[in-house]
Amino acid sequence: MNVFFHQHAKEELADSLDYYGNISKNLRTRLRKEVRQTLNQISEFPDMYPVANQKIRKANLQIFPYKILYSIQKERITIVAFAHFKQKPKY
């Protein structure tokens, strides 16, 4: 299933990549890799992750303290947020 990013989610991800990139290129690369792996799982098994709120599902990253919030439509998956656990705990 195709995955699309809401503009706000795209900006949140870019900000996080920039933050880790300023610390270390290696950290940025590791975050990008983990996000890519999680997005692949969401694409292949969209119902795998629990429902967080109404029709929004939540996929927690395993290494970095982030979650990907997404909705499933008939033909696509929309990433609605990329949120840090502590900065946006109720997201």
Phi and psi in degrees as GROMACS dihedral restraints (atoms count N, CA, C in turn):
[ dihedral_restraints ]
;  ai    aj    ak    al  type     phi  dphi    fc
    3     4     5     6     1   -73.6    20    10
    4     5     6     7     1   142.9    20    10
    6     7     8     9     1  -113.7    20    10
    7     8     9    10     1   129.5    20    10
    9    10    11    12     1  -123.4    20    10
   10    11    12    13     1   146.1    20    10
   12    13    14    15     1  -101.4    20    10
   13    14    15    16     1   131.6    20    10
   15    16    17    18     1   -65.6    20    10
   16    17    18    19     1   146.6    20    10
   18    19    20    21     1   -54.9    20    10
   19    20    21    22     1   -42.1    20    10
   21    22    23    24     1   -63.2    20    10
   22    23    24    25     1   -41.4    20    10
   24    25    26    27     1   -65.1    20    10
   25    26    27    28     1   -38.6    20    10
   27    28    29    30     1   -62.0    20    10
   28    29    30    31     1   -41.6    20    10
   30    31    32    33     1   -67.5    20    10
   31    32    33    34     1   -40.0    20    10
   33    34    35    36     1   -62.1    20    10
   34    35    36    37     1   -43.1    20    10
   36    37    38    39     1   -64.7    20    10
   37    38    39    40     1   -44.9    20    10
   39    40    41    42     1   -61.0    20    10
   40    41    42    43     1   -41.5    20    10
   42    43    44    45     1   -61.9    20    10
   43    44    45    46     1   -41.9    20    10
   45    46    47    48     1   -66.8    20    10
   46    47    48    49     1   -41.8    20    10
   48    49    50    51     1   -63.5    20    10
   49    50    51    52     1   -40.4    20    10
   51    52    53    54     1   -63.3    20    10
   52    53    54    55     1   -43.9    20    10
   54    55    56    57     1   -57.7    20    10
   55    56    57    58     1   -52.2    20    10
   57    58    59    60     1   -69.1    20    10
   58    59    60    61     1   -31.6    20    10
   60    61    62    63     1   -65.5    20    10
   61    62    63    64     1   -32.1    20    10
   63    64    65    66     1   -71.0    20    10
   64    65    66    67     1   -24.0    20    10
   66    67    68    69     1   -82.9    20    10
   67    68    69    70     1   -47.5    20    10
   69    70    71    72     1  -165.6    20    10
   70    71    72    73     1   136.5    20    10
   72    73    74    75     1   -61.6    20    10
   73    74    75    76     1   -35.8    20    10
   75    76    77    78     1   -62.6    20    10
   76    77    78    79     1   -42.6    20    10
   78    79    80    81     1   -63.2    20    10
   79    80    81    82     1   -41.7    20    10
   81    82    83    84     1   -60.1    20    10
   82    83    84    85     1   -44.6    20    10
   84    85    86    87     1   -63.4    20    10
   85    86    87    88     1   -41.6    20    10
   87    88    89    90     1   -65.8    20    10
   88    89    90    91     1   -41.1    20    10
   90    91    92    93     1   -63.7    20    10
   91    92    93    94     1   -46.8    20    10
   93    94    95    96     1   -58.6    20    10
   94    95    96    97     1   -41.5    20    10
   96    97    98    99     1   -64.6    20    10
   97    98    99   100     1   -43.8    20    10
   99   100   101   102     1   -66.4    20    10
  100   101   102   103     1   -39.1    20    10
  102   103   104   105     1   -62.3    20    10
  103   104   105   106     1   -45.3    20    10
  105   106   107   108     1   -59.7    20    10
  106   107   108   109     1   -43.9    20    10
  108   109   110   111     1   -63.4    20    10
  109   110   111   112     1   -41.9    20    10
  111   112   113   114     1   -67.0    20    10
  112   113   114   115     1   -40.6    20    10
  114   115   116   117     1   -63.4    20    10
  115   116   117   118     1   -36.7    20    10
  117   118   119   120     1   -63.6    20    10
  118   119   120   121     1   -41.2    20    10
  120   121   122   123     1   -64.7    20    10
  121   122   123   124     1   -42.9    20    10
  123   124   125   126     1   -60.6    20    10
  124   125   126   127     1   -41.9    20    10
  126   127   128   129     1   -64.9    20    10
  127   128   129   130     1   -42.7    20    10
  129   130   131   132     1   -78.3    20    10
  130   131   132   133     1   -37.0    20    10
  132   133   134   135     1  -132.9    20    10
  133   134   135   136     1    70.7    20    10
  135   136   137   138     1   -60.3    20    10
  136   137   138   139     1   -26.3    20    10
  138   139   140   141     1   -88.3    20    10
  139   140   141   142     1     3.1    20    10
  141   142   143   144     1   -65.2    20    10
  142   143   144   145     1   -34.4    20    10
  144   145   146   147     1   -96.3    20    10
  145   146   147   148     1   152.9    20    10
  147   148   149   150     1   -71.6    20    10
  148   149   150   151     1   155.0    20    10
  150   151   152   153     1   -75.0    20    10
  151   152   153   154     1   128.7    20    10
  153   154   155   156     1   -96.8    20    10
  154   155   156   157     1   -39.5    20    10
  156   157   158   159     1  -161.5    20    10
  157   158   159   160     1   116.1    20    10
  159   160   161   162     1    54.3    20    10
  160   161   162   163     1  -109.8    20    10
  162   163   164   165     1  -106.6    20    10
  163   164   165   166     1    14.7    20    10
  165   166   167   168     1   -97.7    20    10
  166   167   168   169     1   130.9    20    10
  168   169   170   171     1  -104.4    20    10
  169   170   171   172     1   157.3    20    10
  171   172   173   174     1  -127.3    20    10
  172   173   174   175     1   124.5    20    10
  174   175   176   177     1  -115.3    20    10
  175   176   177   178     1   114.0    20    10
  177   178   179   180     1   -83.2    20    10
  178   179   180   181     1   136.7    20    10
  180   181   182   183     1   -71.5    20    10
  181   182   183   184     1   154.8    20    10
  183   184   185   186     1   -87.1    20    10
  184   185   186   187     1   -34.5    20    10
  186   187   188   189     1  -102.7    20    10
  187   188   189   190     1   -47.1    20    10
  189   190   191   192     1   -92.7    20    10
  190   191   192   193     1   150.9    20    10
  192   193   194   195     1   -82.3    20    10
  193   194   195   196     1    59.8    20    10
  195   196   197   198     1  -131.5    20    10
  196   197   198   199     1   158.9    20    10
  198   199   200   201     1  -132.3    20    10
  199   200   201   202     1   148.8    20    10
  201   202   203   204     1  -109.8    20    10
  202   203   204   205     1   121.5    20    10
  204   205   206   207     1  -102.7    20    10
  205   206   207   208     1   132.0    20    10
  207   208   209   210     1  -147.1    20    10
  208   209   210   211     1   159.5    20    10
  210   211   212   213     1  -122.3    20    10
  211   212   213   214     1   151.7    20    10
  213   214   215   216     1  -109.7    20    10
  214   215   216   217     1   123.6    20    10
  216   217   218   219     1  -108.9    20    10
  217   218   219   220     1  -177.7    20    10
  219   220   221   222     1   -60.2    20    10
  220   221   222   223     1   -47.0    20    10
  222   223   224   225     1  -111.5    20    10
  223   224   225   226     1    -1.7    20    10
  225   226   227   228     1  -158.2    20    10
  226   227   228   229     1   168.2    20    10
  228   229   230   231     1  -116.1    20    10
  229   230   231   232     1   133.8    20    10
  231   232   233   234     1  -113.6    20    10
  232   233   234   235     1   123.0    20    10
  234   235   236   237     1   -81.1    20    10
  235   236   237   238     1   116.7    20    10
  237   238   239   240     1   -98.3    20    10
  238   239   240   241     1   -19.7    20    10
  240   241   242   243     1  -160.6    20    10
  241   242   243   244     1   149.9    20    10
  243   244   245   246     1  -126.4    20    10
  244   245   246   247     1   105.4    20    10
  246   247   248   249     1  -125.4    20    10
  247   248   249   250     1   143.0    20    10
  249   250   251   252     1   -77.1    20    10
  250   251   252   253     1   140.2    20    10
  252   253   254   255     1   -57.1    20    10
  253   254   255   256     1   -44.4    20    10
  255   256   257   258     1   -89.2    20    10
  256   257   258   259     1   -32.3    20    10
  258   259   260   261     1   -74.4    20    10
  259   260   261   262     1   -32.9    20    10
  261   262   263   264     1  -136.8    20    10
  262   263   264   265     1    65.1    20    10
  264   265   266   267     1   -65.9    20    10
  265   266   267   268     1   -28.1    20    10
  267   268   269   270     1   -95.8    20    10
  268   269   270   271     1     5.7    20    10
